């Protein structure tokens, strides 16, 4: 669903029907920063065109909606042990938490609850550190664990323990791809947008692979690589090598 206003509408409708807790992620941070500073060099290209497309299709009130969201919070529900949620890490929406890494161990050791639920990598896993547990909740819209269903984690509190189950739900992927094609985003986000569609079709993180390839091709002629300044010819070269186009 490339039109972000539709997704925001669904979230707000959910808030009227169910107890809802919201945190912001890295994409919301990008949009907030662009709204207030606009010196990030965004334009219609593979590096920032999809972000600019999103920004142009939301309202100032949506930016305010994002801005009041915390990047982490502890959630306490009656009859359930408290748990912590974040997008990237408790300190950054862009930081990756992976199993048994130094930063993951530090965050879990410092955590004032026994459970931390994160996202960002779009790849589900569970990591246990003594009594502390880290769970990546996958992605409803763009999972990167080699399958294309919508994914999320369901929590159930039983016998003093929070049990998590990865739920995988088939949906009409082609309908979403058709929405991409009809939205005009290919003319704004170029090869990045096509990589996103390839991800939807395969469950493989083609956007990340595309960046890696484009950076590698750029480094042949420059030691310093600013992703926002990568020439479209290198994005195209990367997209062809990855068979995105």
N, C-alpha and C positions, 0 to 999 in steps of 0.2 A: 504494500500500500504506500506509494510514493507521496501521496498528499497528506502532509502531517496534520492538517486541521481535522481530518477525519479521525485520526488516531487520538488526538487530544479530546475530541468530542466523546469518543468511546470511554476514555479514562474518566472524564467528568461525569458521564452517565453512571459509571460504576460507583463513583463516590456518593451518589444519591441513593444507591440501592444496597451497598454493603459497607461494613467498616473497611476503610482503605488507608494504607500508609504509602506515601510516595517519597522516593528519593530521586535525585537527579543523576544523570550519567555524563559521560564525556561530551556527547553530542549536544546536550543542553548547555553545557559550559561553553562550547564553541559558539553557539548561537547567542548566548548572553554577552560574551566578550565582543562579538562582532557588533551587536546592537549598540553597545556603549562606546566602543573605541573605533571601529571601522577602519583601522589602519593595518589590517591583516593581509591585504593584498588579494582578497577573494575576487575571483572573476570566473567566467564560464570557461572551465578547463577541467582536465581529469583530476587535478589535485584538490580543488575547492569548489568546483561547479555544483556538485550535489548539495553541499552545505549552503551555497548561495541560493540555489533553487528552493531548499527548505525554508530559508529565512524569508524569501520573497512570498512564500505561501502561508506564513503565519502572521499573527497580529501582535501589536505591542502588548496587549493584555496576556498573550501567551508567554511572552518573555517574562512578564511579572509573575506569572504562574510558575514558571521554571525557577525563577530567582528565589522564591521563598522555600523551595525544597531543600532540605539538608542533603549532604553527601553521605551521611551515615546516621543511623539512629538505633536505639534500643527499643524493642517492642515488647510490651507487657500485656498479655491477654489473661483475663481471669481464668484461673484453673490451669495455667500453663507456665512453665519456666520461661523467664525472659530470654530473648535472643537478639542478636545484632544483625543489621542488614547494611549493605553498601553496594555500590556499583563496581568500582575498581578495588579500592582499599578504604579503610576508615579515614585515611588522610588525603586521598587523591582519586578523582574519577578515572584517571588514566593509568593508574598503577596496576600491574598484573599480580594477582596472587595465584601461585601454582603450588602443587604438592611438594612439601618438604624443602622449600627454598628458604633462604635466610630471612627475607622480609615476612614471609608467611609465618614462620616460627615465632618471630618477634611479635607480630600482631596478635597471634593466638595467645602467646604468653602474657601479653599486657591486657588482653580482653577482660572486661568485667562481667561478661556472661560466658556460658560454655559453648555457644553456637554462633558462628559467623556465616552469613549467607551472602554470596557475592555473584558477580556476573562478568561483564567486560570481554572475556575471551570467547564467550558464546559456546564454550565446550564444557559439558558437565563432568564433575568429579566430586569425590568425597575424600577428605584427608583428615585423619585422626591424630591428635597430639595429646597423649595422656587423656585427660577428661574433656579436652577442647576439640571441637570439630569445625572444620571448614567445608562448606558445600558450595560448589558453583551451580547455579540454577539454570544453566543452559540459556536458550533463547526461543521465544515464541516465534519471532519473525525470521531469524537468520542463524540457525544452529550451524556449528562448524565441526560436528563430529561425524561427518560422512553420511548423514541421512537428512531427509528433507521434511520431516514432519515438524509441526509446531511442538515445542518442548517447554516444559516448566516443571517445577518441583512442588509436590504436595507435602504438607507437614501434618503429622498426627502425633499428639502427645499421649503416650501410653506408659503407664507404670513409672512415671518420673523421667522419661526419656523422650526427646523429640526425634521421631522417626521420619526420614525423608524418602520419598519415592519419586523417581523421574517419570513423568507422564509424557507420552508421545502421541500426538493426535494428527492423523492425516487431514489435509485440507487441500483446496483447489489451488495448487501452485500456479497452474497456467493462467488462472484468473488474475493473480497478482502480477505475473509477467506481462499480461495484456495491459494491465493498468500502467505499468512502466512504459510500455510502448506507446500508449495513448496520451501519456502525460506530457510528452515533450522533453523529458529529463535527459534523454540521450543527446539532445542538442545543448545541454547545459553541463552535464557531468561527464560527457564523452566516454572514455574507456573505463573509468571507474564505475559508471552506471552499468555498463555491460558486464563488468566483473561481478557486480552485485547480483545481476540476473543469473550469471553462471553459478554463483553460490547457492541461490535458491533452487537451481536445477540439480545440484550435486551434493550439497552439504559440505563442500570444501571451501576453505577461506581464500577464494580467488582475489578479493580486494587486497589482502595482505600480501599474497604472492605477487600480485601486480606491482605493488609498491617496491617490494624487494628487487624485482627484475628491473624496474625503471631506474632505481637508485644505482644498481650495478652497472647498467649501461651508461648512466651519467658519469659515474666515477672513472670511466675510461678516459674522459676528457677533463674531469675536474675532481680534485681531491675533496672539496667542500661541497656538500650536497644539501640544498634547501629544497625540501619536497615541493613547496609551493612554486619553485622556480624551474622545475624539471620541464624540459621541452616536450611538447606533444609528440615529437617524433620518437622519443624514447618510451613514452607511454604506449604508443602504437607498436613499437618494436616488441615491447614486453607482452602486450596483448596478443600479438601474433604468435610469439613463441609459446605462450600458455594456451593457445587455441581458444582464446576468448572471442576472437573475431576470425 
